């Protein structure tokens, strides 16, 4: 997995839980710029996870807003679990 910084204690606890319970997951650290723009580039490990788990295939997606795909997502923080939508867009 690609990490930009060491995990804090809560992240380590969550990571161990997911691994111990055989939960498939991918992770992303959102930078201040990504948070401000609400746009994130998917990394190679993320793209592979999406493809291997039947979530999204960037290779089959055409470019442009008219071909965007919307998928359900769950964001875990230290205080809550938020249901959200993720938009997959090929630019």
Sine and cosine of phi, psi and omega as CSV:
sin_phi,cos_phi,sin_psi,cos_psi,sin_omega,cos_omega
0.00,0.00,0.53,-0.85,-0.01,-1.00
-1.00,-0.04,0.83,-0.56,0.01,-1.00
-0.81,-0.58,0.68,-0.73,0.02,-1.00
-1.00,-0.05,-0.31,0.95,-0.02,-1.00
-0.46,-0.89,0.29,-0.96,0.06,-1.00
-0.91,0.41,0.50,-0.87,0.06,-1.00
-0.95,0.33,0.57,-0.82,0.14,-0.99
-0.99,0.11,0.05,-1.00,-0.10,-0.99
-0.89,0.45,-0.62,0.79,0.03,-1.00
-0.92,0.40,-0.67,0.74,0.02,-1.00
-0.89,0.45,-0.65,0.76,0.05,-1.00
-0.89,0.46,-0.67,0.74,0.03,-1.00
-0.88,0.48,-0.72,0.69,0.01,-1.00
-0.90,0.43,-0.66,0.75,0.01,-1.00
-0.87,0.49,-0.73,0.69,0.02,-1.00
-0.88,0.48,-0.66,0.75,0.02,-1.00
-0.87,0.49,-0.76,0.65,-0.02,-1.00
-0.87,0.49,-0.70,0.72,-0.01,-1.00
-0.91,0.41,-0.71,0.70,-0.02,-1.00
-0.91,0.42,-0.41,0.91,0.00,-1.00
-0.97,-0.23,0.23,0.97,0.05,-1.00
0.80,0.61,0.64,0.76,0.04,-1.00
-1.00,0.04,0.80,-0.60,0.07,-1.00
-0.98,0.22,0.72,-0.69,-0.02,-1.00
-0.40,-0.92,0.29,-0.96,0.20,-0.98
-0.74,-0.68,0.30,-0.95,-0.06,-1.00
-0.74,-0.68,0.39,-0.92,0.05,-1.00
-0.54,-0.84,0.65,-0.76,0.14,-0.99
-0.97,-0.23,0.88,-0.47,-0.05,-1.00
-0.99,0.10,0.82,-0.57,0.02,-1.00
-0.99,0.16,0.30,-0.95,0.06,-1.00
-0.83,0.56,-0.63,0.78,0.03,-1.00
-0.91,0.42,-0.71,0.70,0.03,-1.00
-0.88,0.47,-0.63,0.78,0.02,-1.00
-0.92,0.40,-0.68,0.74,-0.01,-1.00
-0.91,0.43,-0.68,0.73,-0.05,-1.00
-1.00,0.04,-0.23,0.97,-0.07,-1.00
0.85,0.53,0.54,0.84,0.02,-1.00
-0.74,-0.67,0.77,-0.63,0.03,-1.00
-0.80,-0.60,0.66,-0.75,0.13,-0.99
-1.00,0.09,0.72,-0.69,0.04,-1.00
-0.98,0.20,0.67,-0.75,0.02,-1.00
-0.99,0.10,0.24,-0.97,0.03,-1.00
-0.84,0.54,-0.69,0.72,0.05,-1.00
-0.89,0.46,-0.59,0.80,0.04,-1.00
-0.91,0.41,-0.71,0.70,0.00,-1.00
-0.87,0.49,-0.66,0.75,0.02,-1.00
-0.90,0.43,-0.68,0.73,0.03,-1.00
-0.87,0.49,-0.74,0.68,0.00,-1.00
-0.87,0.50,-0.69,0.72,-0.02,-1.00
-0.92,0.39,-0.76,0.65,-0.05,-1.00
-0.89,0.45,-0.44,0.90,-0.05,-1.00
-0.97,-0.26,0.22,0.98,0.08,-1.00
0.92,0.40,0.43,0.90,-0.02,-1.00
-1.00,0.05,-0.74,0.67,-0.02,-1.00
-0.33,-0.94,0.58,-0.81,0.03,-1.00
-0.84,-0.55,0.98,-0.20,0.01,-1.00
-0.90,0.44,-0.48,0.88,-0.02,-1.00
-0.90,0.43,-0.45,0.89,0.01,-1.00
-0.99,-0.13,-0.10,0.99,-0.07,-1.00
-1.00,0.04,0.73,-0.68,0.08,-1.00
-0.99,0.16,0.30,-0.95,-0.02,-1.00
-0.99,0.17,0.45,-0.89,0.13,-0.99
0.95,-0.31,0.41,-0.91,-0.01,-1.00
-0.83,0.55,-0.58,0.81,-0.05,-1.00
-0.93,0.38,-0.21,0.98,0.00,-1.00
-0.93,-0.37,0.24,0.97,-0.01,-1.00
-0.91,0.41,0.48,-0.88,0.03,-1.00
-0.86,-0.50,0.68,-0.74,-0.01,-1.00
-0.92,-0.39,0.78,-0.63,-0.01,-1.00
-0.78,-0.63,0.49,-0.87,0.07,-1.00
-0.95,0.32,0.55,-0.83,0.02,-1.00
-0.61,-0.80,0.36,-0.93,0.11,-0.99
-0.81,-0.58,0.79,-0.61,0.03,-1.00
-0.95,-0.30,0.84,-0.55,0.01,-1.00
-0.98,-0.22,0.79,-0.61,0.10,-1.00
-0.87,-0.49,-0.05,-1.00,0.01,-1.00
-0.96,0.30,-0.21,0.98,-0.04,-1.00
-0.84,-0.54,-0.23,0.97,-0.06,-1.00
-0.35,-0.94,0.16,-0.99,0.11,-0.99
-0.87,-0.49,0.87,-0.49,-0.04,-1.00
-0.94,-0.35,0.79,-0.61,0.14,-0.99
-0.99,0.14,0.65,-0.76,-0.11,-0.99
-0.50,-0.87,0.06,-1.00,0.14,-0.99
-0.88,-0.47,0.64,-0.77,0.10,-1.00
-0.92,-0.40,0.72,-0.69,0.03,-1.00
-0.97,-0.23,0.80,-0.60,0.03,-1.00
-0.97,-0.24,0.84,-0.55,-0.09,-1.00
-0.69,-0.72,0.73,-0.68,0.06,-1.00
-0.99,-0.11,0.87,-0.49,-0.03,-1.00
-0.94,-0.34,0.00,0.00,0.00,0.00
